[in-house]
Amino acid sequence: MIYKFNRINRKIIKEKFLIFHHENQENFFQKESSQIILKDLKPFNDEESNKKFEEFLNLPENERPIFLENLEQELNLSKNKLQEYQTKLQELKLKNKEPKNTHNFFQQLNNTILAQKSFYDTFSKRGCHTFSTKNKPKIDNFINNISKQRENLGNKTILCFEANFYPEKSNSQFLEDLITKGHIDPENKGDIEIALKNGLSVITISKDGYPVVINFTTDLAAITVQETITSVYIPEKKEGKPSVSQIVDLEINAFDREQGIILASFSESKKKSLISKNNDQFSIFSQQNLDSNDKNNLLKTPKEPNVIKEKQNALSRLEKAGLGGTEIFKKLKKIDPEKKIGVILMAPTNYSTYDNWLRPVFDGIHNNLKIKPQMKCEKYLTLKHAKKEEYLAAILASPFVKKIAFVGHGGESMIELANGVLHEDEISSFIAKNADKNWQKLKFITKETCGGVNDTFGNSIAEKISWNKGLLVPFIYAQKGIRQIHSS
Amino acid sequence: MFEKDNLEKYRKKAIYLLKEITKTNEEIIKTKKEIILEQEKLENNQEKNQLNSMEFLLDFMD
């Protein structure tokens, strides 16, 4: 018997044993028990288990209960661990089920940063819907089904109407219909009427919480809207119909339904005027964009008093300006630091502008993303103060950054690039020479509205190195997103 | 006789516990493997999303 067992493949013995053990556990020992069989018939392939079992068999009887207690504890620990892993697995499975492409970085950033000049473009590029004469639905159907339209177009829909969009109805009739159908809060009627009388566009929040833009004129206008604000703010018209240039500085820079905010950037004069007229409304925007964590992050290192003071100043200005960079910062906070996305600011010409306005934001970003000190902005971001080699070396040498978003201030930095502060030839050869496989997925995104500079910069770099080498360095033109910070 | 019964009882328990531990550990290994697969899947998705987003940005900028 012993001989037979020893010659049979262990695996088969184990399987047979387990089946038998499972089916007839109670009777097993009565029928077959003998210490010798048990020794040979080790029920587990697992080496450790076998050892333990042997250990158990060799123990004096009085020590066996303690041994069993330890085993029980071990089992409990294993079970707990298993549960922990199973929970983690479920979480991951859930994450993988989440809809794709809805909340990713660049789209969010795109929602925050706009470089569009036209009001309509602004909205349509951001997933909002503009009805033109080409896709104009019939007025009655449209008014009846406006909620459905929004549903189809998504939560981020803003409805824009062109001037005399429905010539068969006057503006006031159209407005009345929208109010009757509950799409516009009647409380806003008075304001809207004033706006209409003055030939202004209005945005309001309908009862179901969606912003509705009614642009009855061809002029551009945008009003800050927040979910909690139900009234329409209409800039006061002074003399005659305001021109495009007078209103265009109310351009909407960011629209984020997730947070229920539309952020608007204002020119200095317009902002002052808005704040003085409607302080409460404006302060809602400026305050809520910096929570205490943001503040702490922004105020982190360095410790020199003058820098802290500068940062505090910058912070308070940021709070007043309320936005842009902070929003970028917020979005970036959601990125897993392990994903190693770096943000590099193409710094403006004026160092102090950068220092005062932008550094705190980008310090915050970098701190938050746990990018090591050598990747900090000041090391290479100020083009005027950094040698181009250092600048590029800092980017390329960092093992922590696999993807770089060039968040450009706008024209100046690009012009500097074009003017040779960083010459594109040098950039190309440097990157081509130094880029390693970490950069395979980087690529230049070009074609930007940089006052013509983009053609020089973007095309040549793209042609010379990016596409051929498969490098992808997204360049995000953030002129308006950033500009608003230091324009106030 | 009583001692023998006791002995058998302990043996049975030891076998049962070791079997359970082995089973649980196998489950842990299996779950870990699944976690790794899911993580890879997630990373791939994120990667894909980012690439799509860049395409999106390109479109946007065009």
Interface residues (C-beta under 8 A of the other chain):
Chain A: L18 H21 Q25 F28 F29 Q30 S33 L38 P43 F44 N45 D46 S49 K52 F53 F56 L57 E61 R64 P65 F67 L68 L71 E72 E74 L75 S78 K79 K81 L82 Y85 Q86 K88 L89 L92 K93 K95 N96 K100 N101 N104 F105 F106 Q107 N110 A115 K125 K339 K403 K441 K443 I445 T446 K447 E448 L472 P474 I476 Y477
Chain B: E3 N6 L7 E8 Y10 R11 K12 K13 A14 I15 Y16 L17 L18 K19 E20 I21 T22 T24 N25 E27 I28 T31 K32 E34 I35 E38 Q39 K41 L42 N45 Q46 E47 K48 N49 Q50 L51 N52 S53 M54 F56 L57 L58 F60 M61 D62
